[in-house]
Amino acid sequence: MVSLQEQLLKAGLVDKKKVKLANQDKSKQHKEALRTGADKVSESREAALEVQRKNAERARELNAQRDAAAAQKAIVAQIAQLVQQNKQPKGKGDVPYNFTFGTRIERIHVTAQIVEHLVAGRLVIVHMNGSFELVPRVIGEKIAQRDASIVVQIKKKVQEVEEDDPYADFKIPDDLMW
């Protein structure tokens, strides 16, 4: 194939001096770019790279959101599985047990033995899907690690009474009924 310069020379549109000057200018520009280290990148290429960077950042954000949603869904599934596998029967008791959930006072009817377990801290109340379930303390602590908002209360061990305490002889019952 014949170059464009040769075609223009044959057609008589340019002479040899103009071709030589064009080649010199092109060579000077190339040498200048090599010396300064500045490559001339077209604006469209820069814009395309910027769009590509923005798209990659947006994709990372969407992936992070999707991963967070999947992790939250997995936590909810784990909690539901722990409650279903370890829930204790409430029994058909006639003893009401009052407790606070959020800002409300709730009540469940259980047997006297379950009230003793709740007061002693062996059982924990968990709010799951609009109902309250009883689970062992160990399971309640595992659920609280995943989501503390659904565990109603975990009773801590009672602190020992000091020797000098003047009220040591007067015990306040945890299950005070009125």
C-alpha positions in Angstrom: 0.0 0.0 0.0 1.0 3.5 -0.7 1.1 6.0 2.1 -1.1 9.1 2.1 2.0 11.3 1.6 3.0 9.5 -1.6 -0.6 9.7 -2.9 -0.7 13.4 -2.3 2.7 13.9 -4.0 1.5 11.9 -7.0 -1.6 14.0 -7.2 0.4 17.2 -7.0 -1.4 18.5 -4.0 1.8 18.9 -1.9 5.5 19.2 -2.8 8.5 17.5 -1.2 9.3 20.5 1.1 5.9 20.4 2.8 6.2 16.6 3.3 9.7 17.1 4.8 8.5 19.9 7.1 5.5 17.8 8.3 7.8 14.8 9.0 10.2 17.1 11.0 7.3 18.6 13.0 6.0 15.1 13.8 9.5 14.0 14.8 10.0 17.0 17.1 6.6 16.4 18.8 7.5 12.8 19.3 11.0 13.6 20.8 9.4 16.3 23.0 6.9 13.8 24.4 9.6 11.3 25.1 11.8 13.9 26.8 9.1 15.3 29.1 7.5 11.9 29.7 4.1 13.3 29.0 2.0 11.2 26.7 -0.9 13.0 25.1 -4.0 11.1 26.1 -7.1 12.0 24.4 -9.9 13.5 26.5 -12.3 10.8 25.4 -10.0 8.2 26.8 -9.8 10.0 30.1 -13.6 10.3 30.2 -14.0 6.6 29.4 -11.5 5.7 32.2 -13.4 7.9 34.7 -16.7 6.3 33.8 -15.1 2.9 34.2 -13.8 3.8 37.6 -17.2 5.2 38.7 -18.9 2.0 37.5 -16.4 -0.2 39.4 -16.9 1.8 42.6 -20.7 1.6 42.3 -20.4 -2.2 41.7 -18.3 -2.5 44.8 -20.8 -0.6 46.8 -23.7 -2.7 45.5 -21.7 -5.9 46.3 -21.1 -4.7 49.8 -24.8 -3.9 50.3 -25.7 -7.3 48.9 -23.2 -9.1 51.2 -24.5 -7.1 54.2 -28.1 -8.1 53.4 -27.1 -11.7 53.0 -25.2 -11.7 56.3 -28.2 -10.2 58.1 -30.5 -12.8 56.5 -28.1 -15.5 57.7 -28.1 -14.2 61.2 -31.9 -14.1 61.3 -32.0 -17.7 60.0 -29.5 -18.8 62.7 -31.6 -17.1 65.4 -34.8 -18.8 64.2 -33.1 -22.1 64.1 -31.7 -21.7 67.6 -35.1 -20.8 69.0 -36.9 -23.6 67.2 -34.5 -26.3 68.3 -34.1 -25.1 71.9 -37.5 -23.6 72.9 -38.9 -24.9 76.2 -42.6 -25.7 76.7 -44.4 -23.0 78.6 -46.8 -25.4 80.0 -50.4 -24.7 80.7 -49.7 -22.7 83.8 -51.9 -20.3 85.6 -49.1 -18.2 87.1 -48.6 -14.9 85.3 -45.0 -13.7 84.8 -44.6 -10.0 84.1 -41.5 -8.6 82.3 -40.6 -5.5 80.4 -40.0 -5.6 76.6 -39.0 -2.3 75.3 -41.3 0.3 76.9 -44.2 -2.1 77.5 -44.9 -4.5 80.3 -45.7 -7.9 78.9 -47.2 -11.0 80.6 -47.0 -14.7 79.9 -48.7 -17.5 81.8 -46.4 -20.3 82.9 -46.2 -22.9 85.6 -44.7 -22.1 89.0 -41.6 -24.3 88.2 -40.9 -22.2 85.0 -41.2 -19.0 87.1 -38.5 -20.4 89.4 -36.3 -21.1 86.4 -36.8 -17.6 85.0 -36.1 -15.9 88.4 -33.0 -18.1 88.9 -31.8 -17.1 85.4 -31.8 -20.6 84.0 -34.3 -19.7 81.3 -34.4 -16.6 79.1 -37.4 -15.0 77.3 -36.9 -14.4 73.6 -39.3 -12.4 71.3 -39.6 -14.2 68.0 -42.1 -13.5 65.2 -44.6 -11.7 67.5 -44.5 -14.3 70.3 -42.4 -14.9 73.4 -40.5 -18.2 73.7 -38.5 -19.6 76.5 -34.9 -20.9 75.8 -32.1 -22.0 78.1 -29.7 -19.3 79.3 -26.8 -20.5 77.1 -28.9 -20.3 74.0 -30.1 -16.9 75.1 -26.5 -15.6 75.3 -25.8 -17.0 71.8 -28.9 -15.2 70.5 -27.9 -12.0 72.3 -24.5 -12.1 70.6 -26.2 -12.1 67.2 -29.1 -9.7 68.0 -29.6 -8.4 71.5 -32.8 -6.6 70.7 -34.9 -9.8 70.7 -33.7 -11.2 74.0 -35.9 -9.8 76.7 -33.6 -10.3 79.7 -30.8 -12.4 80.9 -30.5 -12.4 84.7 -27.1 -12.1 86.1 -26.0 -14.1 89.1 -27.0 -12.5 92.4 -24.1 -10.6 94.0 -23.1 -11.9 97.4 -24.1 -9.7 100.4 -21.4 -7.8 102.2 -20.7 -8.7 105.8 -21.4 -5.2 107.1 -24.7 -4.7 105.3 -27.4 -3.8 107.8 -30.1 -5.1 105.4 -28.6 -8.5 104.9 -31.4 -10.2 106.8 -34.1 -8.7 104.6 -34.3 -10.3 101.2 -36.3 -8.8 98.4 -37.9 -11.5 96.3 -37.4 -11.3 92.5 -40.8 -12.7 91.8 -42.8 -10.4 93.9 -46.5 -10.9 93.0 -49.1 -8.3 93.9 
